[in-house]
Amino acid sequence: MQDVQPTTSTTWSLTDLLGRSLGTIEGAGEAFKIHAKGFALETMDGISTGPFASLDDALAEIEKHTRGACRMDR
């Protein structure tokens, strides 16, 4: 499971349940891109990084690729 937190109006941070950074999703309008880093580089190897039409589409790609869930605090 990944936690998703907004950090700016166009960037969301991804962390695992232990609070380790997995990267970010950046975008606005219809151009959202996934930027994996750290522990997620191996886990997300081969993932489509976008652009995606929405934040939800980017999160759905992460969930599909990792077979996990993204939890967003709104």
PDB file with SEQRES, HELIX, SHEET and CRYST1 records, atoms N, CA, C and O in Angstrom:
SEQRES   1 A   74  MET GLN ASP VAL GLN PRO THR THR SER THR THR TRP SER          
SEQRES   2 A   74  LEU THR ASP LEU LEU GLY ARG SER LEU GLY THR ILE GLU          
SEQRES   3 A   74  GLY ALA GLY GLU ALA PHE LYS ILE HIS ALA LYS GLY PHE          
SEQRES   4 A   74  ALA LEU GLU THR MET ASP GLY ILE SER THR GLY PRO PHE          
SEQRES   5 A   74  ALA SER LEU ASP ASP ALA LEU ALA GLU ILE GLU LYS HIS          
SEQRES   6 A   74  THR ARG GLY ALA CYS ARG MET ASP ARG                          
HELIX    1 AA1 ALA A   40  THR A   43  1                                   4    
HELIX    2 AA2 LEU A   55  THR A   66  1                                  12    
SHEET    1 AA1 5 ALA A  31  ALA A  36  0                                        
SHEET    2 AA1 5 SER A  21  ALA A  28 -1                                        
SHEET    3 AA1 5 THR A  11  ASP A  16 -1                                        
SHEET    4 AA1 5 GLN A   2  THR A   8 -1                                        
SHEET    5 AA1 5 CYS A  70  MET A  72  1                                        
CRYST1    1.000    1.000    1.000  90.00  90.00  90.00 P 1           1          
ATOM      1  N   MET A   1       0.855  -1.171   0.000  1.00  0.00           N  
ATOM      2  CA  MET A   1       0.000   0.000   0.000  1.00  0.00           C  
ATOM      3  C   MET A   1       0.900   1.232   0.000  1.00  0.00           C  
ATOM      4  O   MET A   1       1.932   1.272   0.670  1.00  0.00           O  
ATOM      5  N   GLN A   2       0.488   2.214  -0.755  1.00  0.00           N  
ATOM      6  CA  GLN A   2       1.206   3.477  -0.812  1.00  0.00           C  
ATOM      7  C   GLN A   2       0.314   4.601  -0.290  1.00  0.00           C  
ATOM      8  O   GLN A   2      -0.881   4.658  -0.578  1.00  0.00           O  
ATOM      9  N   ASP A   3       0.931   5.491   0.485  1.00  0.00           N  
ATOM     10  CA  ASP A   3       0.239   6.708   0.906  1.00  0.00           C  
ATOM     11  C   ASP A   3       0.535   7.790  -0.118  1.00  0.00           C  
ATOM     12  O   ASP A   3       1.663   7.910  -0.595  1.00  0.00           O  
ATOM     13  N   VAL A   4      -0.466   8.566  -0.449  1.00  0.00           N  
ATOM     14  CA  VAL A   4      -0.336   9.648  -1.412  1.00  0.00           C  
ATOM     15  C   VAL A   4      -0.707  10.949  -0.703  1.00  0.00           C  
ATOM     16  O   VAL A   4      -1.811  11.085  -0.175  1.00  0.00           O  
ATOM     17  N   GLN A   5       0.226  11.905  -0.697  1.00  0.00           N  
ATOM     18  CA  GLN A   5       0.011  13.176  -0.018  1.00  0.00           C  
ATOM     19  C   GLN A   5       0.316  14.327  -0.967  1.00  0.00           C  
ATOM     20  O   GLN A   5       1.345  14.299  -1.643  1.00  0.00           O  
ATOM     21  N   PRO A   6      -0.540  15.334  -1.040  1.00  0.00           N  
ATOM     22  CA  PRO A   6      -0.189  16.507  -1.853  1.00  0.00           C  
ATOM     23  C   PRO A   6       0.957  17.266  -1.187  1.00  0.00           C  
ATOM     24  O   PRO A   6       0.952  17.476   0.026  1.00  0.00           O  
ATOM     25  N   THR A   7       1.942  17.677  -1.995  1.00  0.00           N  
ATOM     26  CA  THR A   7       3.044  18.490  -1.470  1.00  0.00           C  
ATOM     27  C   THR A   7       2.988  19.904  -2.030  1.00  0.00           C  
ATOM     28  O   THR A   7       3.415  20.854  -1.374  1.00  0.00           O  
ATOM     29  N   THR A   8       2.460  20.044  -3.244  1.00  0.00           N  
ATOM     30  CA  THR A   8       2.161  21.351  -3.841  1.00  0.00           C  
ATOM     31  C   THR A   8       0.871  21.168  -4.615  1.00  0.00           C  
ATOM     32  O   THR A   8       0.267  20.097  -4.563  1.00  0.00           O  
ATOM     33  N   SER A   9       0.445  22.182  -5.324  1.00  0.00           N  
ATOM     34  CA  SER A   9      -0.797  22.057  -6.093  1.00  0.00           C  
ATOM     35  C   SER A   9      -0.626  21.145  -7.308  1.00  0.00           C  
ATOM     36  O   SER A   9      -1.619  20.750  -7.918  1.00  0.00           O  
ATOM     37  N   THR A  10       0.614  20.801  -7.673  1.00  0.00           N  
ATOM     38  CA  THR A  10       0.849  19.961  -8.849  1.00  0.00           C  
ATOM     39  C   THR A  10       1.748  18.753  -8.563  1.00  0.00           C  
ATOM     40  O   THR A  10       2.172  18.071  -9.496  1.00  0.00           O  
ATOM     41  N   THR A  11       2.045  18.479  -7.279  1.00  0.00           N  
ATOM     42  CA  THR A  11       2.920  17.366  -6.920  1.00  0.00           C  
ATOM     43  C   THR A  11       2.341  16.603  -5.738  1.00  0.00           C  
ATOM     44  O   THR A  11       1.853  17.197  -4.776  1.00  0.00           O  
ATOM     45  N   TRP A  12       2.403  15.266  -5.825  1.00  0.00           N  
ATOM     46  CA  TRP A  12       1.959  14.383  -4.756  1.00  0.00           C  
ATOM     47  C   TRP A  12       3.099  13.441  -4.423  1.00  0.00           C  
ATOM     48  O   TRP A  12       3.726  12.883  -5.323  1.00  0.00           O  
ATOM     49  N   SER A  13       3.373  13.259  -3.143  1.00  0.00           N  
ATOM     50  CA  SER A  13       4.430  12.347  -2.730  1.00  0.00           C  
ATOM     51  C   SER A  13       3.839  10.956  -2.514  1.00  0.00           C  
ATOM     52  O   SER A  13       2.692  10.800  -2.096  1.00  0.00           O  
ATOM     53  N   LEU A  14       4.658   9.959  -2.812  1.00  0.00           N  
ATOM     54  CA  LEU A  14       4.291   8.558  -2.595  1.00  0.00           C  
ATOM     55  C   LEU A  14       5.203   7.998  -1.511  1.00  0.00           C  
ATOM     56  O   LEU A  14       6.425   8.110  -1.611  1.00  0.00           O  
ATOM     57  N   THR A  15       4.624   7.400  -0.481  1.00  0.00           N  
ATOM     58  CA  THR A  15       5.417   6.752   0.555  1.00  0.00           C  
ATOM     59  C   THR A  15       4.834   5.382   0.847  1.00  0.00           C  
ATOM     60  O   THR A  15       3.646   5.137   0.636  1.00  0.00           O  
ATOM     61  N   ASP A  16       5.701   4.478   1.344  1.00  0.00           N  
ATOM     62  CA  ASP A  16       5.192   3.168   1.737  1.00  0.00           C  
ATOM     63  C   ASP A  16       4.694   3.255   3.176  1.00  0.00           C  
ATOM     64  O   ASP A  16       4.738   4.322   3.788  1.00  0.00           O  
ATOM     65  N   LEU A  17       4.224   2.135   3.715  1.00  0.00           N  
ATOM     66  CA  LEU A  17       3.646   2.151   5.061  1.00  0.00           C  
ATOM     67  C   LEU A  17       4.672   2.441   6.148  1.00  0.00           C  
ATOM     68  O   LEU A  17       4.307   2.795   7.269  1.00  0.00           O  
ATOM     69  N   LEU A  18       5.969   2.290   5.820  1.00  0.00           N  
ATOM     70  CA  LEU A  18       7.016   2.611   6.779  1.00  0.00           C  
ATOM     71  C   LEU A  18       7.484   4.053   6.655  1.00  0.00           C  
ATOM     72  O   LEU A  18       8.407   4.469   7.355  1.00  0.00           O  
ATOM     73  N   GLY A  19       6.847   4.824   5.760  1.00  0.00           N  
ATOM     74  CA  GLY A  19       7.185   6.222   5.587  1.00  0.00           C  
ATOM     75  C   GLY A  19       8.346   6.481   4.641  1.00  0.00           C  
ATOM     76  O   GLY A  19       8.817   7.613   4.541  1.00  0.00           O  
ATOM     77  N   ARG A  20       8.819   5.443   3.940  1.00  0.00           N  
ATOM     78  CA  ARG A  20       9.923   5.620   2.992  1.00  0.00           C  
ATOM     79  C   ARG A  20       9.397   6.208   1.692  1.00  0.00           C  
ATOM     80  O   ARG A  20       8.339   5.816   1.202  1.00  0.00           O  
ATOM     81  N   SER A  21      10.146   7.150   1.143  1.00  0.00           N  
ATOM     82  CA  SER A  21       9.737   7.798  -0.104  1.00  0.00           C  
ATOM     83  C   SER A  21       9.829   6.823  -1.265  1.00  0.00           C  
ATOM     84  O   SER A  21      10.825   6.120  -1.436  1.00  0.00           O  
ATOM     85  N   LEU A  22       8.754   6.800  -2.067  1.00  0.00           N  
ATOM     86  CA  LEU A  22       8.719   5.963  -3.265  1.00  0.00           C  
ATOM     87  C   LEU A  22       8.766   6.801  -4.529  1.00  0.00           C  
ATOM     88  O   LEU A  22       8.870   6.260  -5.630  1.00  0.00           O  
ATOM     89  N   GLY A  23       8.688   8.131  -4.380  1.00  0.00           N  
ATOM     90  CA  GLY A  23       8.725   9.015  -5.528  1.00  0.00           C  
ATOM     91  C   GLY A  23       7.598  10.019  -5.482  1.00  0.00           C  
ATOM     92  O   GLY A  23       7.043  10.319  -4.424  1.00  0.00           O  
ATOM     93  N   THR A  24       7.270  10.535  -6.666  1.00  0.00           N  
ATOM     94  CA  THR A  24       6.233  11.555  -6.770  1.00  0.00           C  
ATOM     95  C   THR A  24       5.391  11.339  -8.021  1.00  0.00           C  
ATOM     96  O   THR A  24       5.773  10.623  -8.947  1.00  0.00           O  
ATOM     97  N   ILE A  25       4.244  11.980  -8.010  1.00  0.00           N  
ATOM     98  CA  ILE A  25       3.435  12.149  -9.219  1.00  0.00           C  
ATOM     99  C   ILE A  25       3.352  13.656  -9.421  1.00  0.00           C  
ATOM    100  O   ILE A  25       2.995  14.396  -8.505  1.00  0.00           O  
ATOM    101  N   GLU A  26       3.683  14.097 -10.615  1.00  0.00           N  
ATOM    102  CA  GLU A  26       3.642  15.518 -10.924  1.00  0.00           C  
ATOM    103  C   GLU A  26       2.734  15.752 -12.110  1.00  0.00           C  
ATOM    104  O   GLU A  26       2.719  14.963 -13.055  1.00  0.00           O  
ATOM    105  N   GLY A  27       1.981  16.827 -12.062  1.00  0.00           N  
ATOM    106  CA  GLY A  27       1.166  17.140 -13.215  1.00  0.00           C  
ATOM    107  C   GLY A  27       0.018  18.062 -12.925  1.00  0.00           C  
ATOM    108  O   GLY A  27      -0.263  18.428 -11.784  1.00  0.00           O  
ATOM    109  N   ALA A  28      -0.636  18.424 -14.011  1.00  0.00           N  
ATOM    110  CA  ALA A  28      -1.827  19.269 -13.973  1.00  0.00           C  
ATOM    111  C   ALA A  28      -2.550  19.072 -15.292  1.00  0.00           C  
ATOM    112  O   ALA A  28      -1.976  18.573 -16.260  1.00  0.00           O  
ATOM    113  N   GLY A  29      -3.803  19.465 -15.323  1.00  0.00           N  
ATOM    114  CA  GLY A  29      -4.570  19.307 -16.560  1.00  0.00           C  
ATOM    115  C   GLY A  29      -4.685  17.850 -16.941  1.00  0.00           C  
ATOM    116  O   GLY A  29      -5.268  17.055 -16.202  1.00  0.00           O  
ATOM    117  N   GLU A  30      -4.140  17.493 -18.078  1.00  0.00           N  
ATOM    118  CA  GLU A  30      -4.194  16.100 -18.544  1.00  0.00           C  
ATOM    119  C   GLU A  30      -2.798  15.542 -18.765  1.00  0.00           C  
ATOM    120  O   GLU A  30      -2.580  14.770 -19.698  1.00  0.00           O  
ATOM    121  N   ALA A  31      -1.854  15.923 -17.920  1.00  0.00           N  
ATOM    122  CA  ALA A  31      -0.475  15.471 -18.090  1.00  0.00           C  
ATOM    123  C   ALA A  31       0.159  15.143 -16.739  1.00  0.00           C  
ATOM    124  O   ALA A  31       0.946  15.929 -16.213  1.00  0.00           O  
ATOM    125  N   PHE A  32      -0.183  13.984 -16.180  1.00  0.00           N  
ATOM    126  CA  PHE A  32       0.363  13.530 -14.909  1.00  0.00           C  
ATOM    127  C   PHE A  32       1.416  12.464 -15.167  1.00  0.00           C  
ATOM    128  O   PHE A  32       1.176  11.534 -15.938  1.00  0.00           O  
ATOM    129  N   LYS A  33       2.594  12.584 -14.525  1.00  0.00           N  
ATOM    130  CA  LYS A  33       3.689  11.646 -14.717  1.00  0.00           C  
ATOM    131  C   LYS A  33       4.147  11.073 -13.385  1.00  0.00           C  
ATOM    132  O   LYS A  33       4.191  11.778 -12.376  1.00  0.00           O  
ATOM    133  N   ILE A  34       4.488   9.790 -13.389  1.00  0.00           N  
ATOM    134  CA  ILE A  34       4.995   9.092 -12.214  1.00  0.00           C  
ATOM    135  C   ILE A  34       6.520   9.166 -12.237  1.00  0.00           C  
ATOM    136  O   ILE A  34       7.147   8.886 -13.258  1.00  0.00           O  
ATOM    137  N   HIS A  35       7.111   9.545 -11.101  1.00  0.00           N  
ATOM    138  CA  HIS A  35       8.564   9.604 -10.951  1.00  0.00           C  
ATOM    139  C   HIS A  35       8.940   8.726  -9.759  1.00  0.00           C  
ATOM    140  O   HIS A  35       8.913   9.184  -8.617  1.00  0.00           O  
ATOM    141  N   ALA A  36       9.291   7.463 -10.023  1.00  0.00           N  
ATOM    142  CA  ALA A  36       9.683   6.542  -8.953  1.00  0.00           C  
ATOM    143  C   ALA A  36      11.093   6.857  -8.490  1.00  0.00           C  
ATOM    144  O   ALA A  36      11.918   7.345  -9.262  1.00  0.00           O  
ATOM    145  N   LYS A  37      11.363   6.572  -7.210  1.00  0.00           N  
ATOM    146  CA  LYS A  37      12.716   6.716  -6.690  1.00  0.00           C  
ATOM    147  C   LYS A  37      12.900   5.785  -5.503  1.00  0.00           C  
ATOM    148  O   LYS A  37      11.935   5.221  -4.987  1.00  0.00           O  
ATOM    149  N   GLY A  38      14.127   5.633  -5.083  1.00  0.00           N  
ATOM    150  CA  GLY A  38      14.431   4.846  -3.892  1.00  0.00           C  
ATOM    151  C   GLY A  38      13.953   3.409  -3.989  1.00  0.00           C  
ATOM    152  O   GLY A  38      14.231   2.714  -4.967  1.00  0.00           O  
ATOM    153  N   PHE A  39      13.235   2.970  -2.970  1.00  0.00           N  
ATOM    154  CA  PHE A  39      12.764   1.596  -2.891  1.00  0.00           C  
ATOM    155  C   PHE A  39      11.825   1.225  -4.038  1.00  0.00           C  
ATOM    156  O   PHE A  39      11.655   0.045  -4.342  1.00  0.00           O  
ATOM    157  N   ALA A  40      11.219   2.219  -4.669  1.00  0.00           N  
ATOM    158  CA  ALA A  40      10.230   1.949  -5.725  1.00  0.00           C  
ATOM    159  C   ALA A  40      10.863   1.698  -7.093  1.00  0.00           C  
ATOM    160  O   ALA A  40      10.185   1.201  -7.993  1.00  0.00           O  
ATOM    161  N   LEU A  41      12.139   2.027  -7.273  1.00  0.00           N  
ATOM    162  CA  LEU A  41      12.755   1.856  -8.592  1.00  0.00           C  
ATOM    163  C   LEU A  41      12.643   0.416  -9.081  1.00  0.00           C  
ATOM    164  O   LEU A  41      12.298   0.178 -10.238  1.00  0.00           O  
ATOM    165  N   GLU A  42      12.927  -0.532  -8.214  1.00  0.00           N  
ATOM    166  CA  GLU A  42      12.815  -1.935  -8.608  1.00  0.00           C  
ATOM    167  C   GLU A  42      11.360  -2.369  -8.707  1.00  0.00           C  
ATOM    168  O   GLU A  42      10.984  -3.065  -9.650  1.00  0.00           O  
ATOM    169  N   THR A  43      10.542  -1.966  -7.748  1.00  0.00           N  
ATOM    170  CA  THR A  43       9.133  -2.350  -7.738  1.00  0.00           C  
ATOM    171  C   THR A  43       8.389  -1.825  -8.952  1.00  0.00           C  
ATOM    172  O   THR A  43       7.530  -2.514  -9.503  1.00  0.00           O  
ATOM    173  N   MET A  44       8.711  -0.615  -9.369  1.00  0.00           N  
ATOM    174  CA  MET A  44       7.994   0.008 -10.479  1.00  0.00           C  
ATOM    175  C   MET A  44       8.746  -0.103 -11.813  1.00  0.00           C  
ATOM    176  O   MET A  44       8.404   0.573 -12.783  1.00  0.00           O  
ATOM    177  N   ASP A  45       9.767  -0.959 -11.851  1.00  0.00           N  
ATOM    178  CA  ASP A  45      10.492  -1.160 -13.103  1.00  0.00           C  
ATOM    179  C   ASP A  45       9.522  -1.637 -14.185  1.00  0.00           C  
ATOM    180  O   ASP A  45       8.794  -2.610 -13.988  1.00  0.00           O  
ATOM    181  N   GLY A  46       9.517  -0.962 -15.302  1.00  0.00           N  
ATOM    182  CA  GLY A  46       8.640  -1.328 -16.415  1.00  0.00           C  
ATOM    183  C   GLY A  46       7.272  -0.680 -16.390  1.00  0.00           C  
ATOM    184  O   GLY A  46       6.484  -0.886 -17.313  1.00  0.00           O  
ATOM    185  N   ILE A  47       6.962   0.104 -15.353  1.00  0.00           N  
ATOM    186  CA  ILE A  47       5.661   0.767 -15.267  1.00  0.00           C  
ATOM    187  C   ILE A  47       5.575   1.872 -16.323  1.00  0.00           C  
ATOM    188  O   ILE A  47       6.575   2.514 -16.644  1.00  0.00           O  
ATOM    189  N   SER A  48       4.393   2.081 -16.848  1.00  0.00           N  
ATOM    190  CA  SER A  48       4.172   3.238 -17.715  1.00  0.00           C  
ATOM    191  C   SER A  48       4.195   4.471 -16.830  1.00  0.00           C  
ATOM    192  O   SER A  48       3.449   4.545 -15.853  1.00  0.00           O  
ATOM    193  N   THR A  49       5.037   5.436 -17.155  1.00  0.00           N  
ATOM    194  CA  THR A  49       5.166   6.623 -16.306  1.00  0.00           C  
ATOM    195  C   THR A  49       4.274   7.774 -16.756  1.00  0.00           C  
ATOM    196  O   THR A  49       4.251   8.823 -16.111  1.00  0.00           O  
ATOM    197  N   GLY A  50       3.549   7.598 -17.838  1.00  0.00           N  
ATOM    198  CA  GLY A  50       2.630   8.628 -18.294  1.00  0.00           C  
ATOM    199  C   GLY A  50       3.112   9.295 -19.551  1.00  0.00           C  
ATOM    200  O   GLY A  50       4.082   8.846 -20.162  1.00  0.00           O  
ATOM    201  N   PRO A  51       2.457  10.349 -19.944  1.00  0.00           N  
ATOM    202  CA  PRO A  51       1.493  11.129 -19.159  1.00  0.00           C  
ATOM    203  C   PRO A  51       0.120  10.450 -19.073  1.00  0.00           C  
ATOM    204  O   PRO A  51      -0.312   9.736 -19.979  1.00  0.00           O  
ATOM    205  N   PHE A  52      -0.531  10.705 -17.957  1.00  0.00           N  
ATOM    206  CA  PHE A  52      -1.882  10.209 -17.701  1.00  0.00           C  
ATOM    207  C   PHE A  52      -2.853  11.376 -17.708  1.00  0.00           C  
ATOM    208  O   PHE A  52      -2.470  12.509 -17.415  1.00  0.00           O  
ATOM    209  N   ALA A  53      -4.098  11.108 -18.039  1.00  0.00           N  
ATOM    210  CA  ALA A  53      -5.117  12.151 -18.143  1.00  0.00           C  
ATOM    211  C   ALA A  53      -5.534  12.715 -16.789  1.00  0.00           C  
ATOM    212  O   ALA A  53      -6.084  13.814 -16.718  1.00  0.00           O  
ATOM    213  N   SER A  54      -5.274  11.963 -15.705  1.00  0.00           N  
ATOM    214  CA  SER A  54      -5.673  12.438 -14.377  1.00  0.00           C  
ATOM    215  C   SER A  54      -4.788  11.802 -13.313  1.00  0.00           C  
ATOM    216  O   SER A  54      -4.084  10.826 -13.571  1.00  0.00           O  
ATOM    217  N   LEU A  55      -4.836  12.370 -12.119  1.00  0.00           N  
ATOM    218  CA  LEU A  55      -4.127  11.785 -10.979  1.00  0.00           C  
ATOM    219  C   LEU A  55      -4.661  10.386 -10.707  1.00  0.00           C  
ATOM    220  O   LEU A  55      -3.887   9.469 -10.432  1.00  0.00           O  
ATOM    221  N   ASP A  56      -5.970  10.215 -10.781  1.00  0.00           N  
ATOM    222  CA  ASP A  56      -6.570   8.899 -10.542  1.00  0.00           C  
ATOM    223  C   ASP A  56      -6.053   7.859 -11.534  1.00  0.00           C  
ATOM    224  O   ASP A  56      -5.830   6.708 -11.159  1.00  0.00           O  
ATOM    225  N   ASP A  57      -5.860   8.253 -12.801  1.00  0.00           N  
ATOM    226  CA  ASP A  57      -5.325   7.321 -13.791  1.00  0.00           C  
ATOM    227  C   ASP A  57      -3.892   6.929 -13.448  1.00  0.00           C  
ATOM    228  O   ASP A  57      -3.519   5.767 -13.613  1.00  0.00           O  
ATOM    229  N   ALA A  58      -3.084   7.873 -12.975  1.00  0.00           N  
ATOM    230  CA  ALA A  58      -1.711   7.564 -12.570  1.00  0.00           C  
ATOM    231  C   ALA A  58      -1.705   6.617 -11.375  1.00  0.00           C  
ATOM    232  O   ALA A  58      -0.919   5.670 -11.337  1.00  0.00           O  
ATOM    233  N   LEU A  59      -2.575   6.866 -10.402  1.00  0.00           N  
ATOM    234  CA  LEU A  59      -2.667   5.985  -9.235  1.00  0.00           C  
ATOM    235  C   LEU A  59      -3.143   4.590  -9.633  1.00  0.00           C  
ATOM    236  O   LEU A  59      -2.659   3.595  -9.093  1.00  0.00           O  
ATOM    237  N   ALA A  60      -4.079   4.510 -10.565  1.00  0.00           N  
ATOM    238  CA  ALA A  60      -4.573   3.217 -11.037  1.00  0.00           C  
ATOM    239  C   ALA A  60      -3.441   2.424 -11.692  1.00  0.00           C  
ATOM    240  O   ALA A  60      -3.370   1.206 -11.527  1.00  0.00           O  
ATOM    241  N   GLU A  61      -2.556   3.096 -12.430  1.00  0.00           N  
ATOM    242  CA  GLU A  61      -1.413   2.423 -13.052  1.00  0.00           C  
ATOM    243  C   GLU A  61      -0.481   1.858 -11.981  1.00  0.00           C  
ATOM    244  O   GLU A  61      -0.001   0.732 -12.107  1.00  0.00           O  
ATOM    245  N   ILE A  62      -0.226   2.633 -10.931  1.00  0.00           N  
ATOM    246  CA  ILE A  62       0.614   2.151  -9.834  1.00  0.00           C  
ATOM    247  C   ILE A  62      -0.025   0.937  -9.172  1.00  0.00           C  
ATOM    248  O   ILE A  62       0.653  -0.057  -8.912  1.00  0.00           O  
ATOM    249  N   GLU A  63      -1.323   1.010  -8.898  1.00  0.00           N  
ATOM    250  CA  GLU A  63      -2.023  -0.110  -8.259  1.00  0.00           C  
ATOM    251  C   GLU A  63      -1.987  -1.355  -9.132  1.00  0.00           C  
ATOM    252  O   GLU A  63      -1.769  -2.458  -8.632  1.00  0.00           O  
ATOM    253  N   LYS A  64      -2.198  -1.189 -10.415  1.00  0.00           N  
ATOM    254  CA  LYS A  64      -2.184  -2.321 -11.340  1.00  0.00           C  
ATOM    255  C   LYS A  64      -0.795  -2.949 -11.390  1.00  0.00           C  
ATOM    256  O   LYS A  64      -0.660  -4.172 -11.332  1.00  0.00           O  
ATOM    257  N   HIS A  65       0.225  -2.124 -11.496  1.00  0.00           N  
ATOM    258  CA  HIS A  65       1.587  -2.622 -11.648  1.00  0.00           C  
ATOM    259  C   HIS A  65       2.108  -3.268 -10.366  1.00  0.00           C  
ATOM    260  O   HIS A  65       2.812  -4.275 -10.428  1.00  0.00           O  
ATOM    261  N   THR A  66       1.772  -2.705  -9.206  1.00  0.00           N  
ATOM    262  CA  THR A  66       2.286  -3.214  -7.934  1.00  0.00           C  
ATOM    263  C   THR A  66       1.341  -4.201  -7.259  1.00  0.00           C  
ATOM    264  O   THR A  66       1.694  -4.829  -6.261  1.00  0.00           O  
ATOM    265  N   ARG A  67       0.143  -4.332  -7.811  1.00  0.00           N  
ATOM    266  CA  ARG A  67      -0.895  -5.187  -7.210  1.00  0.00           C  
ATOM    267  C   ARG A  67      -1.175  -4.775  -5.769  1.00  0.00           C  
ATOM    268  O   ARG A  67      -1.407  -5.605  -4.890  1.00  0.00           O  
ATOM    269  N   GLY A  68      -1.144  -3.466  -5.565  1.00  0.00           N  
ATOM    270  CA  GLY A  68      -1.393  -2.904  -4.238  1.00  0.00           C  
ATOM    271  C   GLY A  68      -2.466  -1.844  -4.318  1.00  0.00           C  
ATOM    272  O   GLY A  68      -3.198  -1.740  -5.303  1.00  0.00           O  
ATOM    273  N   ALA A  69      -2.542  -1.069  -3.270  1.00  0.00           N  
ATOM    274  CA  ALA A  69      -3.541  -0.001  -3.202  1.00  0.00           C  
ATOM    275  C   ALA A  69      -2.847   1.306  -2.847  1.00  0.00           C  
ATOM    276  O   ALA A  69      -1.857   1.324  -2.115  1.00  0.00           O  
ATOM    277  N   CYS A  70      -3.375   2.383  -3.372  1.00  0.00           N  
ATOM    278  CA  CYS A  70      -2.906   3.726  -3.010  1.00  0.00           C  
ATOM    279  C   CYS A  70      -3.946   4.355  -2.116  1.00  0.00           C  
ATOM    280  O   CYS A  70      -5.138   4.323  -2.422  1.00  0.00           O  
ATOM    281  N   ARG A  71      -3.506   4.924  -1.019  1.00  0.00           N  
ATOM    282  CA  ARG A  71      -4.401   5.567  -0.061  1.00  0.00           C  
ATOM    283  C   ARG A  71      -4.101   7.055  -0.060  1.00  0.00           C  
ATOM    284  O   ARG A  71      -2.980   7.478   0.221  1.00  0.00           O  
ATOM    285  N   MET A  72      -5.115   7.838  -0.378  1.00  0.00           N  
ATOM    286  CA  MET A  72      -4.931   9.281  -0.479  1.00  0.00           C  
ATOM    287  C   MET A  72      -5.701   9.977   0.633  1.00  0.00           C  
ATOM    288  O   MET A  72      -6.898   9.748   0.812  1.00  0.00           O  
ATOM    289  N   ASP A  73      -5.004  10.827   1.375  1.00  0.00           N  
ATOM    290  CA  ASP A  73      -5.670  11.670   2.369  1.00  0.00           C  
ATOM    291  C   ASP A  73      -6.140  12.922   1.661  1.00  0.00           C  
ATOM    292  O   ASP A  73      -5.329  13.666   1.109  1.00  0.00           O  
ATOM    293  N   ARG A  74      -7.436  13.161   1.671  1.00  0.00           N  
ATOM    294  CA  ARG A  74      -7.990  14.338   0.979  1.00  0.00           C  
ATOM    295  C   ARG A  74      -8.510  15.318   1.986  1.00  0.00           C  
ATOM    296  O   ARG A  74      -9.017  16.376   1.612  1.00  0.00           O  
TER     297      ARG A  74                                                      
END                                                                             
